[in-house]
Amino acid sequence: MFSEWVVLADYYRVMLSIEQTPVAADVVGLLEGLCTTRAIRRYKNEPIPEVVLRDIMFAATRAPSGSNRQPFRFIVLTDSDVAAKAKQLIASGAQKVWNNKRTTDGYDSGSGVADNSAKARMARTMQQYVDHLEDVPVLVLACLVRYREPNALEGASVYPACQNVLLAARALGYGGVLTGFHSFVEPGLRALLQIPEGTAIAASITLGKPEGRHGPVRRAPMSSLIFGDRWEVAPSWAQDPPDTATIARRF
Ligand SMILES: Cc1cc2nc3c(=O)[nH]c(=O)nc-3n(C[C@H](O)[C@H](O)[C@H](O)COP(=O)(O)O)c2cc1C
């Protein structure tokens, strides 16, 4: 009964005011969504409707945090003049970082020279991403209001909310990627957006409707990441399910 009502409400979403509109009924199962959410850096040139943005950011606000203090805040930049300036700033920082990384990490040497190598594909994706970053449909700055001295655990009160953003986007047919690009232009960004002292910018997340094909999530085999009673000793049940796409563990 409830789900029928949600489907019906979905159909009439455009006609309801946003506070009357229930969260969308999504078709991706929770586990499937968790295991298939990629970093999406190429977007169609279309805005994210407000009702979708509401659902994505609602999911963010449902995240856990220490003692349920909810120190996370999100600045959602879409199409205002301020948003355009902030996106330009972050794009300029991203271009500097990527140009530097491209050289220092040798993206244009070794296997990177072969056009169809993973390295060359990644370089193309990153170049396209930073070149068009100022045009991304939505840029979310995830912030953390500090209520005590910085400590190793504090990120755990904002990054689950960031992951909820990416998972909710996936559930609704959108995609995004968490970046650290804000850190290279932070003073200008803080002044523009009036972010108060004592509040950290934890991540900049770009969002949009995915453009092109995105392959499966590739991670190291779980037997190299999951240990039983001793370091580096995998329990017998730590076996990837059939047809899992893997890459080698890096360290
Ligand atoms: C802490 C963190 C920082 C990241 N910083 C950046 C970044 O600055 N720029 C970027 O393009 N992607 C960034 N990413 C995205 C990762 O590169 C991406 O999640 C990873 O390569 C896995 O991608 P996949 O899920 O598509 O396989 C970051 C991810 C995390 C978790």
The ligand as an SDF file (V2000), in Angstrom:
LIG
                    3D

 31 33  0  0  0  0  0  0  0  0999 V2000
   39.5900   10.8160    0.2990 C   0  0  0  0  0  0  0  0  0  0  0  0
   39.3400   10.8610   -1.1940 C   0  0  0  0  0  0  0  0  0  0  0  0
   39.9000   11.8800   -1.9360 C   0  0  0  0  0  0  0  0  0  0  0  0
   39.6840   11.9370   -3.3150 C   0  0  0  0  0  0  0  0  0  0  0  0
   40.1860   12.9930   -4.0170 N   0  0  0  0  0  0  0  0  0  0  0  0
   39.9330   13.0800   -5.3420 C   0  0  0  0  0  0  0  0  0  0  0  0
   40.3740   14.2190   -6.0790 C   0  0  0  0  0  0  0  0  0  0  0  0
   40.9610   15.1580   -5.5310 O   0  0  0  0  0  0  0  0  0  0  0  0
   40.1050   14.2500   -7.4120 N   0  0  0  0  0  0  0  0  0  0  0  0
   39.4160   13.2550   -8.0400 C   0  0  0  0  0  0  0  0  0  0  0  0
   39.1870   13.3540   -9.2590 O   0  0  0  0  0  0  0  0  0  0  0  0
   38.9790   12.1610   -7.3570 N   0  0  0  0  0  0  0  0  0  0  0  0
   39.2080   12.0480   -6.0390 C   0  0  0  0  0  0  0  0  0  0  0  0
   38.7470   10.9780   -5.3250 N   0  0  0  0  0  0  0  0  0  0  0  0
   38.0190    9.8880   -6.0190 C   0  0  0  0  0  0  0  0  0  0  0  0
   38.8920    8.6390   -6.1240 C   0  0  0  0  0  0  0  0  0  0  0  0
   39.9000    8.8480   -7.0680 O   0  0  0  0  0  0  0  0  0  0  0  0
   37.9930    7.4500   -6.4930 C   0  0  0  0  0  0  0  0  0  0  0  0
   37.0530    7.2770   -5.4790 O   0  0  0  0  0  0  0  0  0  0  0  0
   38.7980    6.1840   -6.6470 C   0  0  0  0  0  0  0  0  0  0  0  0
   39.7370    6.3110   -7.6800 O   0  0  0  0  0  0  0  0  0  0  0  0
   37.9000    4.9950   -6.9580 C   0  0  0  0  0  0  0  0  0  0  0  0
   37.1720    5.2370   -8.1210 O   0  0  0  0  0  0  0  0  0  0  0  0
   36.1240    4.1610   -8.6470 P   0  0  0  0  0  0  0  0  0  0  0  0
   35.1400    3.9450   -7.5230 O   0  0  0  0  0  0  0  0  0  0  0  0
   35.4760    4.7640   -9.8580 O   0  0  0  0  0  0  0  0  0  0  0  0
   36.8740    2.9220   -8.9360 O   0  0  0  0  0  0  0  0  0  0  0  0
   38.9180   10.9230   -3.9530 C   0  0  0  0  0  0  0  0  0  0  0  0
   38.3210    9.9040   -3.1890 C   0  0  0  0  0  0  0  0  0  0  0  0
   38.5220    9.8910   -1.8210 C   0  0  0  0  0  0  0  0  0  0  0  0
   37.8280    8.8080   -1.0060 C   0  0  0  0  0  0  0  0  0  0  0  0
  1  2  1  0
  2  3  1  0
  2 30  2  0
  3  4  2  0
  4  5  1  0
  4 28  1  0
  5  6  2  0
  6  7  1  0
  6 13  1  0
  7  8  2  0
  7  9  1  0
  9 10  1  0
 10 11  2  0
 10 12  1  0
 12 13  2  0
 13 14  1  0
 14 15  1  0
 14 28  1  0
 15 16  1  0
 16 17  1  0
 16 18  1  0
 18 19  1  0
 18 20  1  0
 20 21  1  0
 20 22  1  0
 22 23  1  0
 23 24  1  0
 24 25  2  0
 24 26  1  0
 24 27  1  0
 28 29  2  0
 29 30  1  0
 30 31  1  0
M  END
$$$$
